[in-house]
Structures are given as C-alpha cells and as structure tokens.
Amino acid sequence: MVEAANRTDPVLELVDARYRHTLIARDDSGGGKVKVFDGVGSCFLMTGGAQAAFVKGSWFSTPRPSVKFSAPSRTTYMQRVLFEKYWLRRWF
C-alpha cells in the first residue's frame, strides 16, 4: 500500500472535529438500531485500461485522514468485478 500525500483538505478544515463523528446510519436488519459511522471505509478506484486500485482509510483521523491505496492492477480490477457481481446477485 502507498501512503497518500499529507496535504490539508480545505473541506475538512471547515468541519469541526466534534461534528465529523456524528454521521449515523439506520440498521437495515430490521432491528431499527442506529449505528454511528466511525469514518473507516474502503472502495475500489477504477483507473482505466481494465485496472483498478483499492483504497482504504480512516477518513475522520486527526489531524487529517489516513488513506492508503494499492497500485492499480488487473487483479484488483477482477476483484472489483467479482465484488460487483456478488452484490448485484444478492440485491436483485
């Protein structure tokens, strides 16, 4: 994994840290529980030419987000395709 460049994000500077941690989502399992989003997440980043990178990070880290990404590859692209197929079959 490659560490993202340490640079100040002007949008994050506008958001007070105490409010960044209050994003919530409703639990879809039927229990009606509210979950607090802790800012940790990941995604595939399509880079073209049948290649993709994998990005993961802790978006609410202070003083700035901690983000790592893999070098683009055909293997990561195929993982992304399989991930998409799995969820499309599951949802539909």
Sine and cosine of phi, psi and omega as CSV:
sin_phi,cos_phi,sin_psi,cos_psi,sin_omega,cos_omega
0.00,0.00,0.55,-0.84,-0.01,-1.00
-0.94,-0.34,0.75,-0.66,0.00,-1.00
-0.96,0.28,0.74,-0.68,0.03,-1.00
-0.92,0.39,0.47,-0.88,-0.01,-1.00
-0.87,0.49,0.67,-0.75,0.05,-1.00
-0.99,0.14,0.97,-0.25,0.05,-1.00
-0.62,-0.78,0.44,-0.90,-0.03,-1.00
-0.98,0.20,0.76,-0.65,0.05,-1.00
-0.99,-0.10,0.92,-0.39,-0.06,-1.00
-0.88,0.48,-0.49,0.87,0.01,-1.00
-0.93,0.36,-0.71,0.70,0.01,-1.00
-0.90,0.43,-0.52,0.86,0.04,-1.00
-0.90,0.44,-0.46,0.89,-0.02,-1.00
-0.98,0.19,-0.29,0.96,-0.06,-1.00
-0.98,-0.18,0.86,-0.52,0.03,-1.00
-0.90,0.43,0.67,-0.74,-0.08,-1.00
-0.83,0.55,-0.57,0.82,-0.05,-1.00
-0.93,0.38,-0.40,0.92,0.02,-1.00
-1.00,0.01,-0.39,0.92,0.01,-1.00
-0.89,0.46,-0.44,0.90,-0.08,-1.00
-1.00,-0.08,0.21,0.98,-0.06,-1.00
-0.95,-0.31,0.17,0.99,0.07,-1.00
-0.92,0.39,0.73,-0.68,-0.03,-1.00
-0.77,-0.64,0.34,-0.94,0.05,-1.00
-0.64,-0.77,0.55,-0.84,0.03,-1.00
-0.99,0.12,0.68,-0.73,0.02,-1.00
-0.96,0.28,0.82,-0.57,-0.03,-1.00
-1.00,0.08,0.07,1.00,-0.05,-1.00
-0.97,0.23,-0.03,1.00,0.03,-1.00
0.99,-0.15,-0.21,0.98,-0.01,-1.00
-0.98,0.20,-0.28,0.96,0.01,-1.00
0.95,0.32,0.27,0.96,-0.01,-1.00
-0.96,0.28,0.54,-0.84,0.08,-1.00
-0.99,-0.15,0.77,-0.64,0.02,-1.00
-0.93,-0.36,0.66,-0.75,0.06,-1.00
-1.00,0.02,0.79,-0.62,0.04,-1.00
-0.98,0.22,0.86,-0.50,-0.06,-1.00
-1.00,0.04,-0.02,1.00,0.06,-1.00
1.00,0.01,-0.01,1.00,0.00,-1.00
-1.00,-0.04,0.77,-0.64,-0.02,-1.00
-0.27,-0.96,0.10,-0.99,0.00,-1.00
-0.47,-0.88,0.32,-0.95,0.03,-1.00
-0.30,-0.95,0.27,-0.96,0.12,-0.99
-1.00,-0.01,0.61,-0.79,0.03,-1.00
-0.87,-0.50,0.95,-0.32,0.01,-1.00
-0.94,0.33,0.75,-0.66,-0.05,-1.00
-0.90,-0.43,0.00,1.00,0.01,-1.00
1.00,-0.06,0.28,-0.96,0.02,-1.00
0.89,0.46,0.56,0.83,-0.03,-1.00
0.83,0.56,0.67,0.74,0.08,-1.00
-0.74,-0.68,0.42,-0.91,0.04,-1.00
-0.52,-0.85,0.39,-0.92,0.11,-0.99
-0.91,-0.41,0.33,-0.94,0.07,-1.00
-0.92,-0.38,0.80,-0.60,-0.05,-1.00
-0.91,-0.41,0.73,-0.69,0.10,-0.99
-0.62,-0.78,0.49,-0.87,-0.03,-1.00
-0.16,-0.99,0.16,-0.99,0.12,-0.99
-0.93,-0.37,1.00,-0.09,-0.19,-0.98
-0.94,0.34,-0.34,0.94,-0.01,-1.00
-0.99,-0.17,0.14,0.99,0.02,-1.00
-0.86,0.51,0.54,-0.84,0.04,-1.00
-0.89,-0.46,0.58,-0.81,0.19,0.98
-0.99,0.14,-0.18,0.98,0.05,-1.00
-0.53,-0.85,0.32,-0.95,-0.01,-1.00
-0.85,0.52,0.55,-0.84,0.07,-1.00
-0.97,-0.25,0.94,-0.33,-0.10,-1.00
-0.80,-0.60,0.72,-0.69,0.06,-1.00
-0.79,-0.61,0.53,-0.85,0.03,-1.00
-0.60,-0.80,0.50,-0.87,0.03,-1.00
-1.00,0.05,0.33,-0.94,0.10,-1.00
-0.93,0.37,0.60,-0.80,0.03,-1.00
-0.86,0.51,0.63,-0.78,0.03,-1.00
-0.43,-0.90,0.30,-0.95,0.07,-1.00
-0.93,0.36,-0.59,0.81,0.01,-1.00
-0.88,0.48,-0.72,0.69,0.02,-1.00
-0.91,0.42,-0.58,0.81,0.07,-1.00
-0.87,0.50,-0.71,0.71,0.00,-1.00
-0.92,0.39,-0.58,0.82,0.09,-1.00
-0.89,0.47,-0.64,0.76,0.02,-1.00
-0.90,0.43,-0.68,0.73,0.02,-1.00
-0.88,0.48,-0.71,0.70,0.01,-1.00
-0.91,0.42,-0.63,0.77,0.05,-1.00
-0.86,0.50,-0.73,0.69,0.02,-1.00
-0.89,0.46,-0.71,0.70,0.00,-1.00
-0.88,0.48,-0.67,0.74,0.01,-1.00
-0.85,0.52,-0.77,0.64,-0.06,-1.00
-0.95,0.32,-0.57,0.82,0.05,-1.00
-0.90,0.44,-0.66,0.75,0.05,-1.00
-0.91,0.41,-0.63,0.78,-0.03,-1.00
-0.93,0.36,-0.66,0.75,-0.05,-1.00
-0.98,0.19,-0.56,0.83,-0.11,-0.99
-0.89,-0.46,0.00,0.00,0.00,0.00
